[in-house]
Amino acid sequence: MSRAPSAPAPGDPEPSMSRPRRRSAARAVLAAVLRRLALAGIAGVALVVLLLVAARLYFSDERLRQIALEEANARVPAKVTLAALELSLISGLELRGLRVGPPDGFTRTCSPSTAWPCTGRCGTCSGCR
């Protein structure tokens, strides 16, 4: 005894749809969800790129150099100079001519072979003579 093709199988949740039609409907829903996720991902990447380009246009190299000098001079108790600052989204940050001067009140210099701070026994610096 065989059943008619239109007769539902016992235990089917949707007796009006056959199994292949339910699978194709599930695949269509899955494809729609994946399509929306892909579009959201592409939109997210485009937004990040747009924000990076806008930030790069807003913060020129000279403006970044001035900001870096102001922050460094405010935080370091010595004079900081910076000849050039270049920022690239691909290669990164390049500092040219970065120089940190001695702090205020600094009077002696030790040779590079002595440990800092000088203990007063190295005999090579002006503070030990």
N, C-alpha and C positions, 0 to 999 in steps of 0.2 A: 504494500500500500504506500503510495507516494502522495505527498501533499500537493496541492495546487500552488503555483508560484506566488500567488497573491496572499496566501494564508500566512499569518504571522507565526513565527516559531514560539513555542512556549517560553515565557520568561523574558521576552523582548520588552524593553521599556517603552519603545515607540513602535507599536505594531504597524503603523502606516508606512514607515520607511524600511527599506531593506538594508542589510549590513553594508554593502558597497556604497550606497547613497549616504549613509551616516558617516562613513570614513571620508568620503569626498567633502562632505560638509565640514567635518572637523579639520581637514587639511586646508580648506578655504579660510576658516577662522584663524588657524595657526599662521597661514601665509599673510593674512591681513595684520595680525599682531606683529609678526616679524618685520613686515614692511614699515609699520609705524615706528618700531624700535630703531630700525635702520635710519629712517628719516630723522628721528630725534637725535641719534648719535651724530649724524652728519651736521645737523643744525648746531649741536653742542660744540663740535670741533670748529665749525665756522665762526661761532661766537667767540671762542677762545682766541682764535687767530685774529679776529677783528679787534678784540680788546688789546692784544699784544701790539698790534700795529698802531692803534690809537695811542697807547701809552708811550710807544717809541717816538711818535710824532710830537707828543706833548712834552716829553722830557728829552730835550736835545742834549748833546754831549756837554756843551758849555753849562747848561743849567744843572746837569747832574754833577759836574765838577764843582760848581759853586755850592751846591747842597752838601756834597761830601766834605769840602773844606770847612764849611760852617760847623758841621757836626763834629769833625775831627778836632777843630780848634776849641770847640766848647767842651769836649770830653778829655782831651789830652792836655796836661799842663805844660806843653811846649808848643813852639810855633811849627805848624804843619804847612808845607807848600806842595802843590801838585801842578805840574806843567800841563798835562793833558790827561783826559779820561775819555776812553772810547768804549762804547757799549754796542755789541752786536747780538742780535737774537740767535745767531748761529754759532759764532765763535766765542762769545762771552765778554768778559770785562777786561780791559787793558788799562793799566795805570802807568803813565810815563812821568818821570821826574818827581816821584814821591820822596819827600824829604821831611824827616821829623827832627827838629832842632833840639838842642839841649834845653832842659827845663830851666825856669827862672832860678837864679842863685847857684847854678852849676859852675864850679870854678876849676875843677881838676879833671884830668883825663888819665886813665890807666892804659897800659899797653894791652894789646889784644890777648896776650898770654896770661894775664892775671884774671882771677875770678872777680866778679862784681857782686857786692860792693867791695871796694878795696879795704883790706884789713890794716893798712898803714905799714905793712912790712915788705911790700914788693920791691921798693927801692927804684922803680923805674918811672913812677908817675910824679907829677909836681907836688902832690900832697904828701909824699913820703920823703922827699928830699929836705 
